[in-house]
Amino acid sequence: AAAAAAAAAASTTTTAASTAVSAATTASAATGRDVDPCGPRLKKRCYLSARDDFDGSSVDGALWNVEVRNDGIRSGGDEAQYYVPEGVSVRNGALTLQLFYDPGGGGGTAQGQKCNMDPLSFYPPQAHLSVGFDSVCDQSDRRPPTGFFSGRINTMGKAALKHGVLEARVRLASHNEYSWSAFWLLGADFRSVGWPFCGEVEITEMWVTKVSWDNAVGKAMVPCLTAHTSNAPPPVGGWDGRDKLRWVAFNEGGYDQLVRDGKVDPAGYNVYRFEKEPDSLRWFVNDEPVAEARRRKGDGGLELRVRNDSPDGWGRWFGRGLWKPFEQPMFVIFNLAFASKTSHPQQRLDQYRSHLRDGIAQLDSASIDWMRMWEVE
C-alpha cells in the first residue's frame, strides 16, 4: 500500500496494526501515514486513536462492526442489497466489500443470517412514539432477500472522530451499473436522536449510473461529498418521519474539477483526508483541497464551498442547516449499496436480474487499503 506524503514531523507508530489505540504513538514506522498530520494544518498535536492496515486475514472486531441487515436502509426498502458478512473480506493487505448476486435468496447466502442492528432505527425515538416506525431488524425480518448481497462495516461504539484528522486510501466501486459505495461519518448520538439530527459527512461516495441526474446525493459517476444536517433541532413530542426530508439540510459537492484535471482516478485508489475542528470541516484527496465547511457567523448555521475552475479556484459559500450536529464525535462507515429507487425502480431491477446467469455472480467491489484516525490531544 502506497504511503501518504511524509510530513515534516517525527514518524510514529502504534504497537499493533488494526486496533484502536488511546495514547500518542511512539517509535518510527517510516511511513507518512503514521506521522501526526495535525501540526502543519491544525497547529495542534494529535494522537493516533485508531488505525488499520488490513494486514491480516479477517476483520478486526476491536475496531469494526460487520453489519447484517436487509432493511434497504431507508423506510420502504430504498436499496436492494442485503448486507451480510460474506460481503466483507480482508486479503492482500486491503479490506474489500463485494457486491454479488445469489439467486438462492433466503436459501442461499441469507440462510441463517440474523440482523444484528437492534435497537437501531433510521428514525429517532420520537418517530416511534408518534407514528410507530419499526426498527432496522423488524424491517429486515419482513423483507425477502432480493438476491443482491453486499458488505457494510462501521466503527460505532469503538472509534469516533471528534476533532482531528481522518485519512484513508480508498477505492470506490465503479464497474457495475447502480453500484453506490461510500466512505463516510455519522454522529455518535445516532442511536438516541436518529438521522438527520445526528449529522452526516460523506468523505467520498460515488453512484455508478447512466441516468442523468444532479440532485439529492451529488453527481453520477463522479466521487462526491456531503455534509447533511438538520434544519431544526429534533421536535419535542414526536414527529412524522414520513415527512423526514423537510428536516434534512443537503449540502453537497463533487470532485469534478480534480477528476477533469487528472488528479483523481474515479476507478482507482485515492488518499482521502478529512479535517474536523470545532468551527470548520475540510475535505482533501491526494493532498488536494476539495471543499470546506464552516460555522456561519451570526446564526451559527453551516455554510460550505467547493473547489471549481473559477479564477480563485473556489465556488461561492452556500449552505443550509445547523452546525451543532458536527460538534460531537462521528464514527466511520464503509459500505457498498446497490440500486436505489431514485434511479432503479422495481421494473428496472427485475430487468437487470433477468440478464444475470444462474448461479452466484460477482458484480462489483470497493476497498480500503489503510485508515488512520488522529484525535487532538
C-alpha positions in Angstrom: 0.0 0.0 0.0 1.4 3.4 -1.0 2.0 5.7 1.9 0.6 9.2 2.2 3.0 12.1 1.7 5.5 12.3 4.6 5.1 15.2 7.0 8.0 17.1 8.5 7.5 15.6 11.9 9.0 12.6 13.6 7.4 9.3 12.3 5.4 7.4 14.9 3.6 4.1 15.1 1.3 2.1 17.3 2.1 -1.2 19.0 -0.2 -3.3 16.8 -1.8 -2.8 13.4 -5.6 -2.9 13.0 -6.5 -1.9 16.6 -8.0 1.1 18.3 -5.4 2.9 20.5 -5.7 5.6 23.1 -2.2 7.1 23.6 0.2 9.0 21.4 2.3 6.9 19.1 5.9 6.1 19.7 8.8 4.7 17.6 9.1 5.1 13.9 7.2 3.4 11.1 8.9 5.5 8.3 5.7 6.0 6.5 3.8 9.3 6.1 0.5 7.8 7.2 2.0 7.3 10.7 3.2 10.9 11.1 0.9 13.2 13.1 -0.8 15.3 10.3 -2.4 17.8 12.7 0.6 20.1 13.3 1.0 21.6 9.8 -2.7 22.2 9.3 -4.5 22.3 12.7 -1.5 23.8 14.7 -2.2 21.2 17.3 -0.8 17.8 18.5 -2.8 14.7 17.8 -2.6 11.1 18.9 -3.4 8.1 16.8 -6.8 7.0 18.1 -7.4 4.2 15.5 -5.6 2.5 12.7 -5.9 -0.4 10.3 -3.5 -1.7 7.7 -5.7 -4.8 6.9 -2.6 -7.0 7.0 -4.4 -10.0 8.5 -6.9 -12.4 7.0 -10.1 -11.2 8.9 -11.9 -8.0 10.0 -10.5 -6.6 13.3 -13.5 -6.9 15.6 -11.9 -4.5 18.1 -12.3 -1.7 15.6 -15.1 -2.7 13.1 -18.6 -3.9 13.4 -19.8 -6.0 10.4 -23.4 -5.3 9.7 -26.1 -7.8 9.0 -29.3 -6.2 7.7 -31.9 -6.4 5.0 -34.0 -3.3 5.6 -32.9 -1.4 2.5 -31.5 1.3 4.8 -34.3 3.8 4.5 -38.0 3.3 5.1 -39.7 1.2 2.4 -36.5 -0.6 1.4 -35.0 2.1 -0.8 -31.9 0.0 -1.6 -31.8 -3.6 -2.9 -28.8 -5.1 -1.2 -28.8 -7.4 1.8 -25.7 -6.7 4.0 -24.0 -10.0 5.1 -20.5 -11.0 6.4 -19.8 -12.8 3.1 -19.7 -9.3 1.5 -16.7 -8.3 3.6 -13.2 -9.8 3.3 -9.6 -9.0 4.2 -6.9 -10.2 1.9 -3.8 -8.9 0.1 -3.4 -6.0 2.5 -6.9 -4.5 1.9 -10.4 -4.8 3.2 -12.8 -5.4 0.3 -16.6 -5.1 0.1 -18.0 -7.4 -2.6 -21.4 -6.9 -4.3 -22.7 -10.2 -5.6 -25.9 -11.9 -6.8 -27.1 -15.1 -5.3 -30.4 -16.3 -6.8 -30.7 -18.8 -3.9 -32.1 -15.9 -1.9 -33.1 -16.9 1.6 -32.0 -20.5 1.0 -28.5 -19.4 -0.2 -26.3 -16.6 1.2 -29.0 -15.4 3.6 -29.6 -18.8 5.2 -29.2 -18.5 9.0 -28.2 -14.7 8.9 -29.8 -12.7 11.7 -30.0 -8.9 11.7 -27.5 -7.5 14.3 -28.6 -3.9 14.3 -31.2 -3.7 17.0 -32.2 -1.5 18.7 -31.1 0.7 15.8 -33.5 2.6 13.6 -33.1 5.1 10.8 -35.6 7.3 12.6 -35.2 8.9 16.1 -37.1 7.5 19.1 -39.6 10.3 18.8 -40.8 8.9 15.5 -41.5 5.6 17.0 -43.7 7.2 19.7 -45.6 9.3 17.2 -46.1 7.1 14.1 -44.8 3.7 15.2 -41.8 3.1 12.8 -40.2 -0.3 13.1 -36.5 -0.9 13.9 -33.9 -1.9 11.4 -34.2 -5.6 12.3 -38.0 -5.6 12.3 -37.9 -4.3 8.7 -35.1 -6.7 7.8 -37.1 -9.7 9.1 -40.1 -8.7 6.9 -38.3 -8.1 3.6 -37.5 -11.1 1.5 -33.9 -11.2 0.0 -33.7 -9.6 -3.4 -30.8 -11.9 -4.4 -28.3 -9.0 -4.2 -25.8 -9.1 -1.4 -23.0 -6.8 -0.2 -20.9 -5.6 2.7 -21.1 -2.7 5.2 -18.8 -2.1 8.2 -18.7 0.7 10.9 -16.8 1.7 14.0 -19.8 2.7 16.1 -19.0 2.4 19.8 -15.3 1.6 19.0 -13.8 4.6 17.3 -15.1 8.1 16.6 -13.5 11.4 15.5 -14.4 14.5 17.5 -11.7 16.9 16.5 -8.7 15.9 14.4 -7.9 14.1 11.1 -9.2 11.0 9.4 -7.1 9.6 6.5 -7.7 6.6 4.3 -6.7 5.1 0.9 -10.0 4.1 -0.7 -11.1 2.6 -4.0 -14.8 3.1 -4.7 -16.9 0.7 -6.7 -17.0 1.7 -10.4 -17.7 -1.3 -12.6 -21.3 -2.2 -12.2 -24.3 0.0 -13.1 -26.1 1.1 -9.9 -23.3 0.4 -7.5 -23.2 3.0 -4.8 -20.2 2.9 -2.5 -19.2 5.4 0.2 -16.7 6.1 3.0 -18.4 8.4 5.5 -19.2 9.5 9.0 -22.3 9.5 11.2 -22.8 11.3 14.5 -22.1 9.2 17.6 -25.6 10.1 19.0 -27.3 8.4 16.1 -29.0 5.8 18.4 -30.5 8.5 20.6 -31.6 11.2 18.1 -31.7 9.5 14.8 -30.9 10.9 11.3 -30.6 13.7 10.2 -30.3 15.2 13.7 -27.0 13.3 14.4 -25.3 14.8 11.3 -23.7 13.0 8.4 -20.5 13.6 6.4 -19.6 11.7 3.2 -15.9 12.0 2.8 -16.3 10.3 -0.6 -19.1 8.4 -2.4 -20.0 7.5 -6.0 -23.1 6.2 -7.7 -22.5 4.3 -10.9 -25.4 5.0 -13.2 -26.2 6.1 -16.8 -29.2 8.0 -15.5 -28.6 11.8 -15.8 -29.2 13.5 -12.5 -27.6 16.0 -10.2 -29.6 16.2 -7.0 -30.1 14.6 -3.6 -26.8 12.9 -3.5 -24.4 14.6 -5.9 -23.3 13.9 -9.5 -23.5 10.5 -11.0 -20.2 8.8 -12.0 -18.1 11.4 -10.1 -16.9 11.0 -6.5 -18.8 13.5 -4.4 -19.1 14.7 -0.8 -21.8 15.8 1.5 -22.4 17.5 4.9 -26.0 16.6 5.9 -27.5 18.1 8.9 -31.0 19.1 10.1 -32.8 22.4 9.5 -34.0 22.4 13.1 -33.5 20.6 16.4 -35.5 17.3 16.9 -39.1 18.3 17.6 -40.4 17.8 21.1 -43.3 15.3 21.5 -42.7 13.3 18.3 -42.5 14.0 14.6 -43.9 12.5 11.4 -40.9 10.6 9.9 -42.8 10.2 6.6 -42.0 13.9 6.1 -38.4 13.5 7.1 -36.9 15.3 4.2 -38.2 18.7 5.4 -35.8 18.2 8.4 -32.8 17.5 6.2 -30.3 20.1 5.0 -28.5 18.9 1.9 -25.1 20.4 1.4 -23.2 18.7 -1.4 -20.3 19.0 -3.8 -18.2 16.9 -6.1 -14.6 16.1 -7.0 -15.4 17.1 -10.6 -12.6 19.6 -11.2 -9.9 17.3 -9.9 -11.2 14.4 -12.0 -11.0 16.6 -15.1 -7.5 17.7 -14.1 -6.4 14.1 -13.9 -5.7 14.4 -10.1 -8.3 11.9 -9.0 -9.0 8.4 -10.5 -12.7 7.6 -10.0 -12.0 3.9 -10.7 -8.8 3.6 -8.6 -7.3 4.2 -5.2 -7.2 7.7 -3.9 -6.0 9.0 -0.5 -8.8 11.0 1.2 -8.2 13.2 4.2 -10.9 14.9 6.3 -10.1 17.5 9.0 -12.7 18.3 11.7 -12.3 21.3 14.0 -14.8 23.0 16.3 -15.8 25.6 13.7 -14.7 24.0 10.4 -14.6 20.9 8.2 -12.2 20.3 5.3 -12.0 17.6 2.6 -8.8 16.7 0.7 -8.0 14.0 -1.9 -4.4 13.1 -2.8 -3.3 16.2 -0.9 -5.5 18.5 -3.0 -8.1 20.6 -1.2 -11.7 19.8 -2.3 -14.2 21.5 -0.1 -14.5 23.2 3.3 -17.4 24.0 5.6 -17.6 26.4 8.5 -19.8 27.7 11.2 -21.6 30.7 9.8 -21.3 33.9 11.7 -24.5 35.3 13.2 -26.9 32.4 13.2 -24.4 29.6 13.8 -25.5 27.6 10.8 -23.5 25.7 8.3 -22.0 27.0 5.0 -19.8 25.2 2.5 -17.8 25.9 -0.6 -16.3 23.5 -3.2 -13.3 23.8 -5.4 -14.0 24.6 -9.1 -12.4 26.2 -12.2 -13.1 29.8 -11.2 -10.1 32.3 -11.1 -9.6 31.8 -7.4 -10.3 28.0 -7.6 -13.3 28.1 -5.3 -17.1 28.4 -5.6 -19.3 30.6 -3.6 -20.2 29.9 0.0 -23.6 28.2 0.4 -25.4 26.0 2.9 -28.4 25.1 5.0 -29.0 23.7 8.4 -27.5 23.6 11.8 -23.8 23.3 12.7 -24.4 21.8 16.1 -24.5 18.1 14.9 -20.9 18.4 13.8 -19.7 19.4 17.3 -19.9 15.8 18.5 -17.7 12.7 17.7 -18.6 10.9 14.5 -18.0 7.2 13.7 -16.8 5.7 10.3 -19.0 3.7 7.9 -17.8 2.0 4.7 -20.4 0.4 2.5 -21.3 -0.8 -1.0 -25.0 -0.3 -1.8 -27.0 -1.3 -4.9 -29.9 0.1 -6.8 -31.7 3.0 -5.0 -35.3 3.6 -6.1 -34.2 7.1 -7.1 -32.7 5.7 -10.3 -33.6 2.0 -10.3 -37.3 1.3 -9.7 -38.6 -2.3 -9.3 -39.2 -2.9 -13.0 -35.6 -1.9 -13.9 -34.3 -4.1 -11.1 -36.3 -7.1 -12.4 -34.9 -6.4 -15.9 -31.4 -6.3 -14.5 -31.9 -9.6 -12.7 -33.2 -11.3 -15.8 -29.8 -10.7 -17.6 -27.8 -12.4 -14.9 -26.8 -16.0 -15.4 -27.9 -18.7 -13.0 -25.6 -19.1 -10.0 -23.6 -16.6 -8.0 -22.3 -13.6 -9.9 -19.7 -11.2 -8.7 -20.8 -7.7 -9.7 -18.5 -5.1 -8.1 -16.3 -4.3 -5.2 -14.9 -1.4 -3.1 -11.7 -1.5 -0.9 -9.8 0.3 1.8 -6.0 -0.1 1.7 -5.4 1.6 5.1 -7.0 4.0 7.5 -5.8 6.4 10.3 -7.8 8.4 12.8 -6.0 11.2 14.6 -7.6 12.9 17.6 -6.5 16.3 19.1 -4.8 15.8 22.4 
